[in-house]
Amino acid sequence: MFRLAVICFCVSSIWALPSSPRDSKLSPFKRTGPRIINGDEASEGQFPWQTGIYITADDGYFFCGGSIISEEWILTAGHCSAQVVTGTLDANNGLFSNASTFILHEGYDDYTTANDIGLIKLDTPLELGGNTDIVNLASDELEADVDITVSGWGLTSDSGSTISESLNYVELRTITNDDCNQYYGPGAVLPEMVCANSPTSEVRGTCNGDSGGPVIINPDSNPIHVAIVSFVSNQGCESGIPSGYTRTAYYRDWIKENAGV
């Protein structure tokens, strides 16, 4: 049995072995969830669309992220569904909302992480304003060599055991799917996925607990939601291997059909 509570932030992961790039495997974050590695602490109102998602199951609970796309709808990863919390930098505080509906993409594949996208409808519409607001969704394909910003409350190291007390963010850069397949194997990274890595020599990325969270371009001037945190390498969040995301524009018609947004 599952209970859903939204506060914002979820991700899937992919794990890999450093010895050989082709040994890497896509690993959805699932109940371990991804985190922000070597990121910065967010300020009040910086990411007002960010939500946290608490998922309670018979064998415990896990944490995800999400994005506010309307007063009633939260966009997240397919492997995330739970209680939602909004309007906060602290995952333990904020406005908690119950979900009336979770829509999982009909083509979601837990093994390949294909179609890793889902929608949560809240019981009660949110009151927008201040640190709670909507983010616009991309209609154009996200290309390679684009700077993106990812935020979440996920773990901050592979050795961590609890989500971060503060909302963090990190700046990454997209790469081509062909380049990403050099790490995960031919055809592992599907057209609806996009990968990103640190633009510097410092290891940066997402990790457990970040799944489902927002990937944004132009965060300071014209924020656009371009992807959803989905997976990391099975070699770990600090391996330096590119992390993977679900492209927003690829599912624009599906989102509109199901959420009217």
C-alpha positions, 0 to 999 in steps of 0.5 A: 500500500502506498500513501502520497505526500508532495513537498517536491523532489524525486529521481531515478538512478543508473549505476556503473563500474569505473573500470569500463565505460560500457560496464555502466548500467542505468539505475533508477533512483527508486527508493534510494533516490538521487541527490545533488553532488557538489551543489550550492544551497538555494535561497528563498524563492529561487526555485518556487516550482520545486516540490518534495514527494514523500512516498510511504510503502509497507516496507518504509518510505522514500523521497522524490522531487517534482515540479508545480505545473499548475495549481492542481498538478505536479510533474515528476518521474514515473517511479515516484508517487506520494505526499507532496510538500511545497513552498519551502527550502526545508523538506521537513516543513512547508505546505503538505498536500495529499494526492487524489490521482497519480498518472503513470505513463502507460509505456513506463519500463522499470528495467530500462527507465523508458518513459520515466514520467508521471503526474500527480493531481492534488486534492486541493489546488495550491495558492500560488505566490511567494515561494510557490509558483508554476514553471513553464514547460519546454516545447522545443527539444533540449540540445547538447552543450546546453547549461542546465540547473538541477535542484533537489533535497537528495543525498550529497554524497554516496556515503550519505543516508538521509536527504539534505536539510536544505534545498540544493542546486547544481549547474550541469551541461548536456551531452549528446545521446551518442556520447552518453551511450559510450558509458551505458552501452549502445542504445541504452540512452533512448531518444526521450532521455538526455544526459548531462555532466559537470562542465568543470573538472569537479564531479557534480550531479544528482543522486538518490532523493533527487528523482523526479525533480526539475531540470531548468534552463534560464533559471534567473531570467526565463525559467523553462522546465526541460527535463526530469531527474531520472537515473544515474550510473550504478557506479555511484553518484560521485563516479563522474559518469553522466546522469540521465533525465527524461525530456519534457518536450518529448512528452508535451502532448502527453502532459497536456492530454492528461493534465490540461497544461 
